[in-house]
Amino acid sequence: MTLRHLLLTGLIMFVGILPAWADAPDARGEIENLKRRIAALEGREAEADQPFTLETFGKYLRLHGLLELEGIWEKPEGGDETSDLTLATAQVQLEVEINENIGGHMVFLYEEVEGEDDTVEIDEALIHLTHPFDVLGGRIGIYGGKMYVPFGMFNSHFVSDPLTLELGETNDTALYLDYLWRDLVEFKTGFFNGEVDTVGDNNSIDSFVAAVEVTPAEGLSFGVSYISDLAESDGELVTDESLYRSSVAGGAAYLSASYGIFTFEAEYLAALEDFDRDLVAANLDLGDDASGLSGRRPRTWNLELALTPAEGWEVAVKAEQSRDFMDDARRHGIVVAHGLFRNTSLALEYLHSDGKGEENDPVHTTTAQLAFSF
């Protein structure tokens, strides 16, 4: 039995005897960003707005929801302009708390995507467990189910997803351990069986993630994370598994700092090794059907600066870029958001983007978003 299998066995045995807690882990980056934006526009903490709650015999059922309507206008330089209205997101989240030590949540998600069938899918389904007592001054928790694994942070004030999320966001069925020490340092580590296997690999739990997040002061946090195989992300880096001979690990680092009316976000996410030349060449040969991988070592960074000039208003600017991913995309832009009513925001975003290659002419994109959370 390998060391990995011994660690997995020990972790599973630990779950079997461990009581639980009902705090949910970080949900999908883009949706959490929107919830934080709405909360900031109202001058409150995101947790302050209480969801609809039912209580019976000491058990709790909480209901959350989110609706996003977007209007998009796009004008490629040298091309025809296009525009559209989409129901970008319709999300319902149910949280159940049996007692202070055990709970779970399910997230149902619909996204309107051109050319795809309308479907509602289970985006997350988790069991939350925690130890009822402090361990060395901290809390231990276990999370198991379909989730976004703890790799990357993806903080953003924009309507559009950052390139770091496009490369690193990973949704899969996983099991991970969380240790929060004195609300200062949080350690996360977990395992899952991804959908992408290297040549000769068997169908087993062989993917690993780990993250450390530090919050030394109010308004300041930073952290690093690691994934044993970046090809497991939702970025669809590998289109031909017969050419994928060795796993390529990924790493990420972020910084989030707020002072007064200003907030600064920075994140860097990259492959820690090179993908095989043959795999990259095969992806490029597919042309428009290729995955996001367009070079040997994909990497992305995102920088944003936001300010709240007046109550109910937020303005943010950004610059981001990728290498060996999405044709070396480069984007910069500005977004203005306003809190119309409680739980309701209106945002207007402009992005200028381009990439390498003759077919990647500069594109001007304007997006208006009306969002409502409950």
C-alpha positions as CSV (number, residue, x, y, z in Angstrom):
1,M,0.0,0.0,0.0
2,T,1.4,3.4,-1.0
3,L,1.8,6.4,1.3
4,R,-1.0,8.1,-0.6
5,H,-3.4,5.2,0.1
6,L,-2.4,5.2,3.8
7,L,-3.1,8.9,4.1
8,L,-6.5,8.4,2.4
9,T,-7.4,5.5,4.6
10,G,-6.5,7.4,7.7
11,L,-8.5,10.5,6.6
12,I,-11.6,8.4,5.8
13,M,-11.4,6.6,9.2
14,F,-11.1,10.1,10.8
15,V,-14.2,11.2,9.0
16,G,-16.1,8.2,10.4
17,I,-15.6,9.2,14.0
18,L,-15.6,13.0,13.6
19,P,-18.5,15.2,14.5
20,A,-19.3,18.1,12.2
21,W,-20.0,21.8,11.6
22,A,-22.3,23.6,9.2
23,D,-20.1,26.3,7.8
24,A,-19.9,26.0,4.0
25,P,-16.6,26.3,2.2
26,D,-15.9,28.9,-0.5
27,A,-18.4,28.5,-3.3
28,R,-18.0,29.3,-7.0
29,G,-15.7,32.2,-7.4
30,E,-17.7,34.3,-9.8
31,I,-20.9,34.0,-7.7
32,E,-19.2,34.7,-4.4
33,N,-17.6,37.8,-6.0
34,L,-21.0,39.1,-7.0
35,K,-22.4,38.5,-3.5
36,R,-19.5,40.4,-1.9
37,R,-20.0,43.2,-4.4
38,I,-23.7,43.6,-3.5
39,A,-22.8,43.5,0.2
40,A,-20.0,46.2,-0.3
41,L,-22.4,48.5,-2.2
42,E,-24.8,48.3,0.8
43,G,-21.9,49.0,3.3
44,R,-22.3,45.7,5.1
45,E,-20.6,42.4,5.6
46,A,-21.7,39.6,3.2
47,E,-22.7,37.5,6.2
48,A,-25.0,40.2,7.7
49,D,-27.9,39.6,5.3
50,Q,-29.8,36.6,6.7
51,P,-31.2,34.1,4.3
52,F,-34.8,32.8,4.5
53,T,-34.7,30.2,7.3
54,L,-37.1,27.4,8.4
55,E,-36.6,25.9,11.9
56,T,-38.3,22.8,13.3
57,F,-37.2,20.5,16.2
58,G,-33.8,22.2,16.3
59,K,-33.1,21.7,12.6
60,Y,-32.6,24.5,10.1
61,L,-33.2,24.9,6.4
62,R,-31.8,28.0,4.7
63,L,-32.6,29.2,1.2
64,H,-30.4,31.4,-0.9
65,G,-30.8,32.5,-4.5
66,L,-29.2,34.6,-7.2
67,L,-30.4,35.9,-10.5
68,E,-28.2,37.6,-13.1
69,L,-29.5,39.3,-16.3
70,E,-26.8,40.5,-18.7
71,G,-26.8,42.5,-21.9
72,I,-23.7,42.2,-24.0
73,W,-22.4,44.3,-26.9
74,E,-19.3,43.2,-28.6
75,K,-17.3,44.9,-31.5
76,P,-14.2,43.2,-32.9
77,E,-12.0,45.7,-34.8
78,G,-12.4,44.9,-38.4
79,G,-15.5,42.7,-37.8
80,D,-19.2,43.0,-37.3
81,E,-20.7,44.0,-33.9
82,T,-23.0,41.6,-32.0
83,S,-25.3,42.0,-29.0
84,D,-27.4,39.7,-26.9
85,L,-29.5,39.4,-23.7
86,T,-28.8,36.4,-21.5
87,L,-30.0,35.0,-18.2
88,A,-26.4,34.5,-17.1
89,T,-27.1,32.8,-13.8
90,A,-30.1,31.4,-12.0
91,Q,-28.9,29.8,-8.7
92,V,-30.7,28.3,-5.7
93,Q,-28.7,27.1,-2.7
94,L,-30.2,25.0,0.1
95,E,-28.4,24.7,3.5
96,V,-29.4,22.2,6.1
97,E,-28.1,22.2,9.7
98,I,-29.0,19.2,11.8
99,N,-27.1,20.5,14.8
100,E,-24.1,22.7,15.4
101,N,-21.8,19.8,14.3
102,I,-23.3,18.5,11.1
103,G,-24.9,19.9,8.0
104,G,-24.8,20.0,4.3
105,H,-25.7,22.2,1.3
106,M,-26.8,21.8,-2.3
107,V,-26.5,24.3,-5.1
108,F,-28.7,24.1,-8.3
109,L,-27.4,26.2,-11.2
110,Y,-28.7,27.3,-14.6
111,E,-26.6,29.3,-17.0
112,E,-27.8,30.3,-20.5
113,V,-25.1,29.4,-23.0
114,E,-25.5,30.0,-26.7
115,G,-25.5,26.7,-28.6
116,E,-26.1,24.5,-25.6
117,D,-29.3,22.9,-24.2
118,D,-31.0,24.6,-21.3
119,T,-30.3,22.4,-18.3
120,V,-30.3,22.8,-14.5
121,E,-27.4,21.0,-12.9
122,I,-26.2,20.3,-9.4
123,D,-23.2,22.6,-9.1
124,E,-22.4,21.6,-5.5
125,A,-23.6,19.0,-3.0
126,L,-21.6,18.8,0.2
127,I,-21.6,17.3,3.6
128,H,-20.0,19.5,6.3
129,L,-18.4,18.0,9.4
130,T,-16.4,19.5,12.2
131,H,-14.9,18.6,15.6
132,P,-16.9,20.1,18.5
133,F,-13.8,21.2,20.4
134,D,-10.7,23.2,19.6
135,V,-7.6,21.3,18.5
136,L,-4.4,23.1,19.3
137,G,-6.2,26.4,19.3
138,G,-8.0,25.8,16.0
139,R,-11.0,24.1,14.4
140,I,-10.9,21.0,12.3
141,G,-13.5,20.3,9.6
142,I,-14.2,17.8,6.9
143,Y,-16.0,18.5,3.6
144,G,-17.0,15.9,1.2
145,G,-19.0,15.9,-2.1
146,K,-19.2,17.8,-5.4
147,M,-17.4,21.1,-4.9
148,Y,-15.0,23.6,-6.2
149,V,-11.7,22.3,-4.8
150,P,-9.5,24.8,-2.8
151,F,-7.2,25.8,-5.6
152,G,-7.0,29.5,-6.5
153,M,-8.9,32.4,-5.0
154,F,-10.3,34.3,-8.0
155,N,-11.3,37.5,-6.2
156,S,-12.7,40.1,-8.7
157,H,-14.9,43.2,-8.8
158,F,-15.8,42.7,-12.5
159,V,-18.8,41.0,-14.2
160,S,-16.6,38.9,-16.4
161,D,-14.5,36.0,-14.9
162,P,-10.8,36.7,-14.5
163,L,-8.4,34.7,-16.6
164,T,-7.0,33.1,-13.4
165,L,-10.5,31.5,-12.9
166,E,-10.7,30.4,-16.5
167,L,-7.4,28.5,-16.1
168,G,-7.6,27.2,-12.5
169,E,-11.2,26.7,-11.4
170,T,-11.8,23.0,-10.7
171,N,-15.2,21.4,-9.9
172,D,-15.2,17.7,-8.9
173,T,-16.2,15.2,-6.2
174,A,-13.6,15.5,-3.5
175,L,-12.9,15.1,0.2
176,Y,-10.8,17.7,2.0
177,L,-9.7,18.5,5.5
178,D,-9.8,22.1,6.8
179,Y,-8.0,23.5,9.8
180,L,-8.6,27.1,10.9
181,W,-6.2,28.4,13.6
182,R,-7.4,31.4,15.6
183,D,-9.1,33.0,12.6
184,L,-5.6,33.8,11.4
185,V,-4.3,30.9,9.4
186,E,-6.4,28.3,7.4
187,F,-4.9,25.1,6.0
188,K,-6.8,23.0,3.4
189,T,-5.8,19.7,1.9
190,G,-7.8,17.2,-0.1
191,F,-8.0,14.3,-2.6
192,F,-10.1,13.5,-5.6
193,N,-10.3,11.3,-8.7
194,G,-10.2,13.7,-11.6
195,E,-11.5,13.2,-15.1
196,V,-8.2,13.4,-16.9
197,D,-5.7,10.5,-16.7
198,T,-2.2,10.2,-18.0
199,V,-1.1,7.3,-20.3
200,G,-1.0,4.1,-18.3
201,D,-2.7,5.6,-15.2
202,N,-5.6,3.7,-13.6
203,N,-8.9,5.1,-12.4
204,S,-8.0,6.0,-8.8
205,I,-8.0,8.8,-6.3
206,D,-4.7,10.3,-7.3
207,S,-5.2,14.1,-7.5
208,F,-4.2,16.3,-4.5
209,V,-4.8,19.9,-3.6
210,A,-3.5,22.0,-0.7
211,A,-3.9,25.6,0.3
212,V,-2.8,28.1,3.0
213,E,-4.6,31.4,3.6
214,V,-3.4,34.0,6.1
215,T,-5.5,36.9,7.5
216,P,-3.1,38.9,9.7
217,A,-5.3,42.0,9.9
218,E,-8.8,43.2,9.0
219,G,-8.8,43.9,5.3
220,L,-5.6,42.0,4.5
221,S,-5.3,38.4,3.4
222,F,-2.9,36.4,1.2
223,G,-2.3,32.8,0.4
224,V,-0.9,30.1,-1.8
225,S,-2.4,26.9,-3.2
226,Y,-1.3,23.8,-5.1
227,I,-2.9,21.2,-7.3
228,S,-1.1,18.0,-8.4
229,D,-2.5,18.1,-11.9
230,L,-3.6,21.3,-13.5
231,A,-5.2,19.3,-16.4
232,E,-8.0,18.5,-13.9
233,S,-9.2,22.1,-14.0
234,D,-12.3,23.2,-16.0
235,G,-10.0,24.9,-18.4
236,E,-10.0,21.8,-20.7
237,L,-6.2,21.9,-21.2
238,V,-6.0,18.3,-22.5
239,T,-8.0,17.2,-25.5
240,D,-6.2,14.0,-26.3
241,E,-5.3,11.8,-23.3
242,S,-3.3,9.4,-25.4
243,L,-0.6,12.2,-25.6
244,Y,-0.8,13.1,-21.9
245,R,2.2,11.2,-20.5
246,S,2.9,12.9,-17.1
247,S,0.8,15.0,-14.7
248,V,1.6,18.7,-14.7
249,A,1.2,20.4,-11.3
250,G,-0.2,23.9,-10.8
251,G,0.4,26.6,-8.2
252,A,-1.4,29.9,-7.3
253,A,-0.8,32.9,-5.1
254,Y,-3.1,35.8,-4.2
255,L,-3.1,39.1,-2.2
256,S,-6.2,41.0,-1.2
257,A,-5.8,44.3,0.7
258,S,-8.3,47.0,1.6
259,Y,-7.7,50.4,3.1
260,G,-10.3,53.1,3.4
261,I,-12.2,53.3,0.2
262,F,-9.6,51.3,-1.8
263,T,-9.3,47.6,-2.4
264,F,-6.4,45.9,-4.3
265,E,-6.6,42.4,-5.7
266,A,-3.7,40.4,-7.2
267,E,-3.4,36.8,-8.2
268,Y,-1.0,34.7,-10.2
269,L,-1.8,31.1,-11.3
270,A,0.4,28.9,-13.4
271,A,1.6,25.4,-14.4
272,L,4.7,24.5,-12.5
273,E,6.0,22.3,-15.3
274,D,5.8,22.1,-19.0
275,F,3.2,20.2,-21.0
276,D,4.5,17.8,-23.6
277,R,5.3,19.3,-27.0
278,D,3.3,16.7,-28.8
279,L,0.2,17.5,-26.7
280,V,0.5,21.2,-27.4
281,A,1.0,20.6,-31.1
282,A,-2.1,18.4,-31.3
283,N,-4.2,21.0,-29.5
284,L,-3.0,23.7,-31.9
285,D,-3.8,21.5,-34.9
286,L,-7.5,21.3,-33.8
287,G,-7.9,25.0,-34.6
288,D,-11.2,26.4,-33.3
289,D,-11.9,23.0,-31.6
290,A,-8.8,23.2,-29.5
291,S,-8.8,23.5,-25.7
292,G,-7.4,26.5,-23.8
293,L,-3.9,25.2,-24.0
294,S,-1.9,27.1,-26.6
295,G,1.7,26.7,-25.2
296,R,3.8,24.5,-23.0
297,R,3.4,26.2,-19.6
298,P,0.1,28.1,-19.2
299,R,0.0,30.9,-16.7
300,T,-2.2,33.9,-15.9
301,W,-2.2,37.0,-13.7
302,N,-4.9,39.5,-12.7
303,L,-4.6,42.9,-11.0
304,E,-7.5,45.0,-9.9
305,L,-8.0,48.3,-8.0
306,A,-11.4,49.2,-6.7
307,L,-12.7,52.2,-4.8
308,T,-16.0,53.2,-3.3
309,P,-16.3,57.0,-4.0
310,A,-19.7,57.3,-2.4
311,E,-22.2,55.1,-0.6
312,G,-23.8,52.6,-2.9
313,W,-21.1,53.1,-5.6
314,E,-18.0,51.1,-6.7
315,V,-15.5,51.7,-9.5
316,A,-12.8,49.3,-10.4
317,V,-10.1,49.0,-13.1
318,K,-8.1,45.9,-14.1
319,A,-5.3,44.5,-16.2
320,E,-4.8,40.8,-16.8
321,Q,-2.9,38.5,-19.1
322,S,-2.3,34.9,-20.0
323,R,0.6,33.0,-21.5
324,D,0.3,29.7,-23.4
325,F,-3.4,29.8,-22.6
326,M,-6.3,31.2,-24.6
327,D,-3.9,32.6,-27.3
328,D,-2.0,34.8,-24.8
329,A,-5.1,36.8,-24.1
330,R,-4.6,40.3,-22.7
331,R,-7.5,42.3,-21.2
332,H,-7.9,45.6,-19.4
333,G,-11.0,47.6,-18.5
334,I,-13.3,49.4,-16.1
335,V,-16.5,48.6,-14.3
336,V,-19.0,50.8,-12.4
337,A,-21.5,49.3,-10.0
338,H,-24.4,50.8,-8.1
339,G,-26.6,49.4,-5.5
340,L,-30.2,50.1,-6.7
341,F,-32.1,48.6,-3.8
342,R,-31.4,46.1,-1.1
343,N,-29.8,42.9,-2.5
344,T,-29.9,44.4,-6.0
345,S,-27.1,45.9,-8.1
346,L,-26.5,47.3,-11.5
347,A,-23.1,47.1,-13.1
348,L,-21.7,48.4,-16.4
349,E,-18.4,46.9,-17.6
350,Y,-16.0,47.7,-20.5
351,L,-13.2,45.4,-21.5
352,H,-10.6,45.7,-24.3
353,S,-9.1,42.3,-25.2
354,D,-6.7,40.9,-27.7
355,G,-4.4,37.9,-28.2
356,K,-1.7,36.6,-30.5
357,G,-2.4,35.4,-34.0
358,E,-4.0,37.0,-37.0
359,E,-7.5,35.9,-36.0
360,N,-7.3,37.5,-32.6
361,D,-8.1,41.1,-33.5
362,P,-8.7,43.5,-30.6
363,V,-12.3,43.3,-29.3
364,H,-14.3,45.9,-27.4
365,T,-16.9,44.4,-25.1
366,T,-19.5,46.2,-23.0
367,T,-21.6,44.3,-20.5
368,A,-24.5,45.5,-18.4
369,Q,-25.6,43.3,-15.5
370,L,-28.7,43.5,-13.3
371,A,-28.3,41.1,-10.3
372,F,-30.6,40.2,-7.5
373,S,-29.7,38.0,-4.5
374,F,-31.9,36.6,-1.8
